[in-house]
Amino acid sequence: LPIYIVLDTSASMCITSVSMSKYAWAVQLAAGLALVAQQRMSPVGLMGCGDKKRDLHYLPTLSKNTVLQWAHELRYYNLNESTSLTSTLKKLSPALESNSLVLITSDLHDHDAIAAIKRLNQQHDCIVLMMQDPAEHGSVGGGIFRAREAETGHQFIAHGRKKWLEEDKDLNELKRAGVDSLQLQT
């Protein structure tokens, strides 16, 4: 079974309130899962989806060196990068020839991506690893602060105990669509 690992490389994945960002953890997870899949003789394609000019479609391979090279390229990020998860999934869908497994590692700040994931799941198996920083669910306890969402530029005022993102809504929508998902805290 070919496995395509799609990694969200947007700026919101790089912002962190703990020692390891969602992005750094996602790159390590993607590389580790790719190597495990290759040990099970599944070819793996690894790609990033952001504004940075990357090859959109890495053909699945059984070469460990190639996967490690792709993971090494993904280690570098840009704090001004917006997400293109939706457009990447739309472009990836017709390129998949047979039944494939698509593993998406993202914080799902691109809300249009859920519809694209649901469409992709109709023909292929999809798994979503939703990355989340403790600050996104209000557990930093930092008092009142002004913030700006890294990708959209949306500004808001919140306090450290307020939950300002509705990640449960996204996970429930994926679950209703039959998409396997797991929320991972950094």
Secondary structure as the mmCIF struct_conf table of DSSP 4:
data_model
#
loop_
_struct_conf.conf_type_id
_struct_conf.id
_struct_conf.beg_label_comp_id
_struct_conf.beg_label_asym_id
_struct_conf.beg_label_seq_id
_struct_conf.end_label_comp_id
_struct_conf.end_label_asym_id
_struct_conf.end_label_seq_id
STRN STRN1 ILE A 3 ASP A 8
BEND BEND1 SER A 10 SER A 10
HELX_RH_3T_P HELX_RH_3T_P1 ALA A 11 MET A 13
TURN_TY1_P TURN_TY1_P1 CYS A 14 CYS A 14
BEND BEND2 SER A 17 MET A 20
HELX_RH_AL_P HELX_RH_AL_P1 LYS A 22 GLN A 39
TURN_TY1_P TURN_TY1_P2 ARG A 40 MET A 41
STRN STRN2 VAL A 44 CYS A 49
STRN STRN3 GLY A 50 GLY A 50
BEND BEND3 ASP A 51 LYS A 52
BEND BEND4 LEU A 56 LEU A 56
HELX_LH_PP_P HELX_LH_PP_P1 TYR A 58 PRO A 60
STRN STRN4 THR A 61 THR A 61
HELX_RH_AL_P HELX_RH_AL_P2 LYS A 64 LEU A 74
TURN_TY1_P TURN_TY1_P3 ARG A 75 ARG A 75
TURN_TY1_P TURN_TY1_P4 LEU A 79 ASN A 80
HELX_LH_PP_P HELX_LH_PP_P2 GLU A 81 SER A 82
STRN STRN5 THR A 83 THR A 83
HELX_RH_AL_P HELX_RH_AL_P3 LEU A 85 ALA A 95
BEND BEND5 SER A 98 SER A 98
STRN STRN6 LEU A 101 SER A 106
TURN_TY1_P TURN_TY1_P5 HIS A 111 ASP A 112
HELX_RH_AL_P HELX_RH_AL_P4 ALA A 113 ASN A 121
TURN_TY1_P TURN_TY1_P6 GLN A 122 GLN A 123
BEND BEND6 HIS A 124 HIS A 124
STRN STRN7 ASP A 125 GLN A 132
HELX_RH_3T_P HELX_RH_3T_P2 PRO A 134 HIS A 137
TURN_TY1_P TURN_TY1_P7 GLY A 138 GLY A 138
BEND BEND7 VAL A 140 VAL A 140
STRN STRN8 ILE A 144 ARG A 148
TURN_TY1_P TURN_TY1_P8 ALA A 150 THR A 152
STRN STRN9 GLN A 155 HIS A 159
TURN_TY1_P TURN_TY1_P9 GLY A 160 ARG A 161
HELX_RH_AL_P HELX_RH_AL_P5 GLU A 167 ARG A 176
TURN_TY1_P TURN_TY1_P10 ALA A 177 GLY A 178
STRN STRN10 ASP A 180 GLN A 185
#
